[in-house]
């Protein structure tokens, strides 16, 4: 019990300082990247500080794995350098048993990180992005041209030349309705359609209905048994980022992409990443234990270098797998979880050959 308290106390002291340092660095990097834009738009200092304050939770989320990796690596390397671990090993306590409290702590931090990301980081980062765009007078257009949407389990297809989000209107609209066997029932062509918010349906203007009955084409003046209630958000330009929404909203967004017949591999990979990303904390503890004790000189510098090197290699690997998932070379699940699996194996191998 004394060893546990001693190890955790030393770890938490370093961890608090490291988390503060990495958070501050990330906030300053974001500030300097946008500072010239703030100055060009004459954004008040109070508003800049508000935007930076809203970015702090996101910076904490990014800095948490780095802080854990550095803290464990530095703590254990310092114990190696001072020969304190030699005494512990001589007493018959192996390294994995001595560092087991850190592994337990990392599991707690993993679940806490997931909750913190979903409940705190997502809303504050979304507010930060909105406030920053407002301050910089950035207008993101949701208008779309050449829209093709598949809904109703593939039975209804919308094709429009242009969607105006301001008026909630579609222009040059074709609606193809298909039967359960995917045979075309009829086609509607309308010059325009406007969303009726109160009724929750599209109102067509200057439309013609081409009815297909017994493989014969007939023109009708109206259509029956078809309720055009697909919400206008379906036709908006895809500007939603799964990383910026909660897990529940991400599920609804992916369901919408599937319903609309739009590509969703990238969004699904980002969704799985929400669950895999917190496990980085557990992995970096394994990495830190495996990397510790490699040198007994310049402990602070070597711990920092190993921390940055391991973090950069992991993020590069994850970036590559996410790109592969986006272009459907690998599944979205593998895109999010493959780096976790690989680095877990690497950590186990490093731990196997660590001096104990």
Beta strands, then each sheet from edge to edge (+ up, - down):
strand 1: 144-151
strand 2: 156-164
strand 3: 169-178
strand 4: 184-196
strand 5: 201-213
strand 6: 216-220
sheet 1: 1+ 2- 3+ 4- 5+ 6-
end
